């Protein structure tokens, strides 16, 4: 065949247009990438599109999610995106179905996924990506993944048994920080932010703030620091918290001289009254807004406030007291019981975290940051570039068309092999700087990793102290948090240890609830000890695997703050089977390259355990580029951290 006929076959408008008209496509995510993707699908001739998105539209979305307008703020992204996209081809037989819901909802199961020819992902978190990856594997439907981080982006293709699945290579997941570091010896700005969001915020505002926390040291309990006293105003309470957290606690720590032999000594801040020059806490809290409701704490407390300007210690103290008083007033008026977690879209919460981070940084002589930068760290925000989203949206559609061609050729058993051979599927990376005069870098898709627990049913290993590690920690911290499982169930060697509660009798519910608070060695059926094997499954994801438990009693809480490890099976068990299969399939034992470190220093991450011992193969060399971004705009990448 000549070059011209090959080119014609690759871009044949009639064949591709017909494939687009006949295809059923599922989009997951209708934000930054999703808006561009839906536009491109509709204008490329796709007739049947369904989308799923849980989010509602926020003002911050409007600078790049062009299907939305100010009048749409607070409305469903999926429903508004559908309404806007339908106008592109008014009067046509275009069908766009929008689902305002969570992709983890039971209705979106493998049977639902089987209705589609291809699934196109534009999600905002790693957990949801893993879920969709497992759904598409169970349904046997190809998946096109995507992500953007600023000027960087990528599109990857995942076909069951033919390419690596989304979880064949490690994905960065948020790194935990030791509680003692956050509470007593912070060294980086991120430690100060995490102290504010993860420790002090829930202690002051959470619905369960009366329960014991890591801040409840003996002196704090004795003084009743974190409890509002009878007839005490919220502003006076906030000032009292200031005196303890930023003064008394530091003075107590300074008495432990051995702690500072190799560290820079912290410094207690001036009293609240000294900082605000004698104003009362209530005067400071009200600022220019006596109602405590019309303005944010920063706007009411700081003259000519700018999110780009670093707060002084005085202004930070003012914002701290005002933010605490306003959040508690808001929760009291709403009768909500409290605000459990930090939300980057909550202006008062951002004011609180900015103030605490600034004051904490002053305590420990850590470089202070602007409110804008602190919000970026607290919310794991990477500011998006609309053009990158548009490029990635187009690349997703190109890969979708290739997959549809391949499916059509396979079903029709066409003699025209050029559809498969001259236009193979690719991973494509969007780069910030041109390499060889290219801003787009396509590479071959990776092959399945034989050690992947998701698509190859490899065994995983849990390393923990079985004398203190509970089944509840296994369920929540290891299976849900680390592996992204949605509804895990656990079988021991002789008995069932945990089942999902739907349809269970009261006595069964009581048994499994009791198991959750029981350490592994004391579980029914003789306990779970080093060398035990558990069967773990998640029906909602059609995902199951063996989990080998290894006992380890000594831990370094600085190196392993979670006090457990989840990794690939290193026991040697099963290697005979691998050897037997080695001759059946030519695989690179090193597997795929791990994703590179995040390109932003503000986000610290570690590797996901699903596909162990990777790196060093041909794909490692291919990924020796400036970035391998699995991160995302509101809908990009492979970070657990949400992007904006």
C-alpha positions, 0 to 999 in steps of 0.5 A: 500500500502506498503512503497516501492510501495508508494515510487515507485509511488512518483519517478516513472521514467516513469510517471514523465518522460512522464509528463515532456515530455508532459508539457508546461512550462513558465519560467519568468526570465533567470538570476541567478535562471533562468539559473539553472532552465533552465538547470534542466528543460532540463536535467530532460526531459522537452520538451517544455519550453518558457522563458521571460526576458528583461535583457541583459548580464552584466559582473557582471553576469558571476560569477554565470549565467553559461549559459553566457560567456564573448562573450555574454556581451550585448546580450539578456539573454533569447536568449543566455540562449536558445542557451546554453541550447539547446546544453545540448540535441543536436539532441533531439526534445527539444523545447525552445522558448525565448522571449526578452521582458518585461512580462508586454508587452501586448502580454503576457496576460492571454490568453498567460499564459493559454497555459501553465501547470505551470509558474515558476518565477525567477524575480528581482523585486516585481512589476513584481512578482505581475504582474505575480501573477495576470496573473496566477490567471486570467489564472488559471495556477499554479505559483511556486515562488522563491528567494535567498539572499546569502545562503538563499532561498525559493520556494513557490507554488500558486494555485488559490482557493487552496493556498495563492496567492503570494500577500496574505501575505505582502511583503516588499517594499522600505521605503521612507525617509522624504525629510527634513531628507535627505536634512538637518538632515541625521543620517544613511549611507543610508540617505547619499546614498539616498541624492546622488541618489534621490536628487543631482544626478537628480538635476545635471544630469537629463534631467529635471534638470531645473525644481524645486526640493527639493534642490531648496531653496532660497539661492541655486536659488539666487546663481544659484548653480545647473546651469552651467554658460556661459564659465564655465568648467564642473569641475569648476561647480562641484567645485562650487557645492561642495562649496555650498553642503558641506560647505555653506549649512551646515553653513546656517543650523548651524545658526538654533540653535533649530535644533541641540538642540537634534542632533549632530551638523554637520561640514562644510568641508574645501574648495575644494582648501584646500582639493586638496592642490591648484590644479585647478578643471580642473586638478583634474577632468582630473587626469591621464586621460586628455580626461575625457573618458578613465577612471572612475573618481576614477581610474583617481583621486585616486592613487592605488584605491580599491573599498574595501578602504574607501575614504578620504575626499580629495580623495572623493572631487577629485572623486566628481569633476571628476565624475561630469565633466565626466558625463556631458561631456559624456551626452554632447557628446552623445547629450542625454539631461541628465542621469535621474536616478542612475544606479548601472551598470554605473561606473561614477554614482557609483563614484559620489554616493560614493563621495557624500556619503563619503563627506556627512558622513563627514559633519554629523559625520556618519560612512563612508563606502567603495565604494563597500559597498556604491554601495551595498546600492545604488543598493540594492545589495545582493551578490549571491551564485551560489550554493543557486541558483542551490538548488532553481532551483532544488526545483522549478522543484520538485514542478513543477512535483508535480503540473503536477502530480496533474493536470494529476490525476485530468484530468484522475480521477485516482484511484491512490490517492497516487500522491496527498496524499503522495507528497503534494506541499510545501513551502521550505526554504533554510537556512544558518544554519542547524536546526535539522540537516536540511538545507532545511525546508519544510512547508505546503502551506498557505491557501488563505487570505480572506482579500487579494485584489488580489485573494479574491477581498477584499476592500482597503482603501486610507487614505489621505488629500483629499484637497491636494492629487491629482488623479495623486498621487493616480494613480502613487504613490498609485496604480502603486508604492505601488500596482504594477498595470501596467495600472490602470483605475479609476471610480468614483461613477458617472463618469469616472476619468481616463482611459488609453490613447489608443484609446481615443479622444483628448478631452478625453485625455485632460480631464483625463490629467487635472484630474491627476493634480486635488485634489480629492475634486475638481474632476468631479462628486462632488469630492472624499471626505472622505467616497467616494468609487472608482472602480479601475481596470487593464485590463492587469492584470485582477485585480479590487477592490473597494477603500474606501477613508478616509480623514485625514488632519494631518500628521507626515512626519517623521512617514508617509513621503508619506503623505498617507496610503494604507491599508485594509478596516478598516471601518467595511463596509462589515463585515456582508458579512464576517460573513455570509461567515464564516460558509461556509469556515473554515479560520484562521481569522489571515491569513498568517504571514507577511514576516520577516524584511530584513536580511540586515540592509542596506535596510529599508522596510515597508509592502505592503498594499494588505493583511492587518492585518496579523499575529498571526496564525499557519503560524506565528509559522511555519515561526518563523525561522531565515529567511523568505527570499522573496529576490532574486538574480537577479531573487529572492524573494519578494523585490522591491529592485533589488538583485545581 
